[in-house]
Each structure stands twice: as structure tokens, then as C-alpha cells.
Amino acid sequence: MFDYQALRAVHAVIQTGSFEKAAATLHVTPSAVSQRVKNLEERLGAVLIVRGNPAEATETGEWLCRHMENVGLLERDLMERLPGLMDRTGPSQPVTLSIATNADSLGTWFMEAVTDFARRETPLLNIAVDDEEHTAEWLERGRVIAAVTSIPRAVAGCRLIALGALSYRATASPDYMARHFPDGVTPEALARAPAVTFNRKDRLQGRWIRHALGLDMSVPTHWLPSTQGFLEASLGGMGWCMNPALLVREHLQSGRLVELLPGSPLDIPLFWQINRLSEARLSSLTEAVRAAAARHLVPSGHAP
């Protein structure tokens, strides 16, 4: 039999980031939480929580958290059908679902999906952000229950749904273009003109150069891990960068931004991957994601 008191203690520590906050959530003492976690770790022969500020889960701890999310969904469904089973004297623990998406989706269309879901459903959401090429790893490691990813193959145990493509434009301010590309966007000018890159996982600039010019080359870059910061850096003439068309459409129309090479968008296909064990109980989340994607993304040519 599973020790659900211990499992809930592990989940609460990871969700809140500390043993003290977990104790308050569970209405027990911090020493009780610590003892439950310790006993479960000894039983499994594995560390579940990396003690620190905040406390973080190991890979095994993440898998246990996903199990508890599924348990929470099952219990929620059961209580809706059999409300007499509910213990009305004990504390009510809301279900928290961990999902992952890329920063540009979160900054453009994905919030519309999750706010629509949150208005209609009771589970809380824990949204992690990573590059669209790496969010699938969060699923593989059991760190999330669903993710927006650019990987066109299903992670083991997950359903893959094509959403469309997030279209990007290589943009810069007119002043920047006059300073760095007075004779046009040439390989020589690109090799000197500073770009703006989200982080070291971000390969969009290089992919666009390959797509638009057929070249493999590196460029000097500023590092700026912010979707909104990218837009402001473009407008301020800090560098050229790949901005989602959804963010820069009005600026391109007004002339505050221009494309480095007009008519050369880079479209990144996106997919929704969701754990099959949770798929049926989270159909409303999937529907919200698909609906928001249909409103804002461009066709990618991938079958759903």
C-alpha cells in the first residue's frame, strides 16, 4: 500500500518550497512533515527532496509529484460523483497541475488558454518555462503533466496534438538598420551587427539566417531572457532579434520596427503533449489550448 500521508508531505514540500510552509498547508508540524519525508526516502532508498531554499525535487520526487497530481484529479472526479465521501472536517487540498511552455508562447497566446481553463475549472496551475525544444524533456523526466513543445514526436506515455506554428520575424528599429545595414543585410554586415538572444538554448537567430540566407554563421549577441525585453530591445535599437509576429505586428505596421528581410518569416511548429493517464480528466485544458492556438497560430502543415 502507498503511504499517502508521506506522498502528500513530499508533494507539499515541493509545491511550497519549504518544510514549514508544507506543514502549514497540511495542518501538521514541520517535524511531522520532515519525518514523513525521511521515512519515505528510507523506504525507497532514494532522495526525494534536495534540501535548500527553496527545497526542490529530485527526479524521483518529480515522478511522485506527478502521481499525486493524478491522484488529486481522480479524487476530484470521485467527489463530484459521490460527495458523501468528502471529509468535511479536514483541510481541503486543491489539485495543482504542473505544465510547461516556452516563453514566447506564454507571452503571446498561451495565457489566453490557461486563464480560460482557470475560470472554469478548480485545479491550480504551476507553469514552468523553457525553450520549446526542451519542454519535452520536462515530460520525459516526469516534471510536468503536459507541455507545449516543438518536438514533433510523442514522448512515451503522452498524446501529441499539433497546434499550428508560432511565426517569427527578424526585426530591428529603422535607426538600427541605418547604422548596421546601410548597404543591405549581407553576411559581412550580419557578422558585425549585434543580435539579441534569449539564452544559450535559443537557436532562432541561427535558424533564421540559415532559412533566409542559406548560411551557417554565428553573430555577436546581447543576452536577454525576456520576451517583452526582446521587443523593447528591438524598439530601442539595441540589436536585431526574432520576435513573434503576434507581438510586433502593430510596430511593423507603424514603421517603428522593420524586418531585416521582408517576407522571410520563420515559422516554428508547436505541439501540445499531455500525459495519457491525465488526458481524459484534463480534456477541458486541452480544448482551451487548442482553441487559443487556433485563434493565434498559423497553419504548420502538420496533421493533428
N, C-alpha and C positions, 0 to 999 in steps of 0.2 A: 504493500500500500504506500502511496505517496504521502509524505508529511507536508500537508498543505499549509500548516502554520509556518513551517520553515520556508517553504517556497514563497509564501506571501511576504515573509520577512526579507528574503533576498530581493524580491521584486520591488518592495517599498524602498529599500536602501538605494537601489539603483535608480529608481524613479526620482527620489528626493535628493540624492547625493550625499546623505549622511545617515548615520545610525540614529541620531537624536530626532531628526525630522521623521524618519521612518517610524520611530516609536510613537511620536505624536499622532501620526496617521493611523497607526494600528491600535492606539489607545492602550499601549503597554509600556514598560520601562525600557530604556536603552539597553540595560543589561540583558533583558529578556530577548530583545532582537539580536544582540550580539551572540548570545548562547544558541539561539535557533540557527543562526547562520553558521556558527562554528560547528555545531553538531552535524549539519547537513554536509559541510565541507569534509569533515572527518569521515562521514559515511560514504561519500562519493570518492574520497581520495583526490580531490581537486579543489583548487582555489576558485571561488566564485566571484569574489569581490576584491578589487585592488583598493586597499585602504588608503585614503588620501582626502584631499579637499578640492573637488568633490570626490566621493567614492565612485569608482567606476567598475563596470562588469568585465570579467574575463570572457573569452569566447564561450566557455561552458555556461557562465552566468547569463549571457545574452540568450542562449538557447532556452534556458529555464524561464527567462522573462517572456519569450515568445509563447512558450507553453502556457504561462499564466494568462497571457492576453487571450489565447484561445479558450481557456477555461472560463475567463470572465465573460466572453461572448456567449458561450454555451449556457452559463448560469443566467445571463440576462434574458436569453430566449426562454429558458425554462420558467423563470419568474413571471414572464409575461403571460405564459400559458397556465401556470399553476401558482398564482400569487400567494396561496396559503402556505407555501413552503418558505416564504420570506421570513427571516428572523428580524422582526421589527424592533427588538430590544438592543441589538448590536449595532456597531457602526456600519454605515453603508460605504462600500469601497467602489468608486467609479472605475470603469474599464478605461485604460489608457492604451491607445494603439500607436505603435512606432512605425513611421513610414519615412521614406527618403525621396528627395528630389534634387534636381540641380538648381543652382542659384538663379539662373535666368528664367527658368520656368516659374519659380517661386515669385520672382519679381515681375512677372507678366501675366500669366493665365492661371497658374495653379492655385493661387489664393482664392480665386473665384470658386473653384471646385470644393476646396476644403471648408470654406465658410458656408457654402450651400449645404454641405453634409452636416456641419456642426449646428446649423439652425434646425435641422430636422431630426438629428439623432443624438443619443446621450453620451457615447464614448468620447473621451478626451483624446487629443492628438499630440504626439511627440514627433515633430518634424525635424529630421536631420537633413543637412545639406552637404552635397559632394558633387564632384564633376559627373556629368551624365554618363561618362564611360566607366565610372567607378561605383555608382549606386547599386549595380547588380551584385557587387562584392558584399554589400551590406546584407542582401538577401541570402547569399551563399553562406555567410557566417552566422546567419540567424539573428542579426542585429535588428532587422525590421521585418514587418509582416507584408509590406508592399512597397513598391518603388517606381518612380519614373526613371527610365534608363534609355540609353541609345543602343544597347546591346540587342540585336535582332534575333536572339535565340533565348529560349526559355531556360531560366535557372531551374535546376532539379526541384520538383515539387511545386512549381509555380505555373500559373497560366499567363500566357503572353498575349497582350492586346495592342495592336497598332493604333496610335493616337493621331498620327499626322506628323508634320515636320515644323520645327521652330526655325523660322527664316532669319538669317543674319545678314547685315550689311556692313561692309568695311567703310567706316565713316570718319570724318575729321572736319574741323572748322575751316571755313574759307581762308582765314588767315594762316592756319597751319599748312594748307595746301599751297598757298603762295610762297611760304617760306621754304618748304621742303620738296615740293614737286613743281617748280616753276616750268619745267620742260616736260611735264607728264610723269606718270608713275612708271618708272623704269627700274630694272633690277639694281642699278647703281644707286639710284635715289632711295629705294627701299632699304638698301644695306646701311644707309646712314640715318634714315628717319626713325625717331623713336616711336615704338608702338606702346600699347598698354595691355598687360597680360594679367589675368585674374590670379593665377597661381601656377605652380610648376606642373600641375596636371593639365592645364589649359593648352590645347593644341590648335585652337580655332584659327589663330593668325597664320600658322604654318599651313593648315589645311586650305585656307582661302588663297594663299599665294600659289599653292600647287594647283588649286582648282581654276584660278583666274589666269595665271601666267605659265602654268606648267613647270614651275621651278621648285626645287627643294632648297630652302635657304633659311638661315636664322637672321633675326633682326634685333637691333638694340631695343630694350624694353624697360618700361616702368612696371612695377608690380603693384597691383591694386585689387584686393579681393572684395569687390563690391559692385553689384550690378548697377546701382544708382551712381556709384562713383565712376564707372565707365562712361556713363552718359555725361556727367559733369566734366570729366577729363576731356572728352571729345569737344564739348561746347567751349571749354576754356582754352583749347589749343595745346593741351599737354602732350597729346600723342594721337595716333590713329588707332582704332580698335574695332573689334567685331561687336556690334550692338544688335540686339534683337530688333527686327523691323517693327514689332509692336511698340517698342519704346521710342523709336526715332522717327516714325512716320511723319508726325507733325513738324518736327525740326527739319526734316528734309524738304517738306513742302514749303516751309517758310524761308528756307535758304540758310538757316543758322548752322546746318550741317550739310555736307555734300558727300557723295560716295567717291571713294578713290577711283573706282572703275564702274561707272553706271551700268546697270544691267548685269551685274555679276554677283548675285546673291549666293550665299552658302546655306543650303537647307539641311538641317540635322534631324533625321527621323527620330521620333521618340516613341517609347512603348511603356505601357503600364503592365507591371508584373506583380501578381498577388499570389500569396500562398494558397494552394488549393484547399487546405484544411479550413481556411477562413473565408474562402471566396463566396460561398452561398450566404453566409451571415453578414458579409460586407458588400452585398450587391449594390446597396444604395451609394456607397463610397465609389465603387467602380462606375456606376451610372453618372455620378456627379463629375468624375474625372473625364469620362468620355464626352459628356455634354459640353464642358468647358473647352476641352481640346477641339471639338468640332466647331465651336464658335470662333476660336482664335488661331489655330494652327492651319498650315497649308497642307494640301494633299501630298503624301510622300510616295505614293505608288506602291506601298506595302498593303497586302490584304489583311483585314482584321482577323 
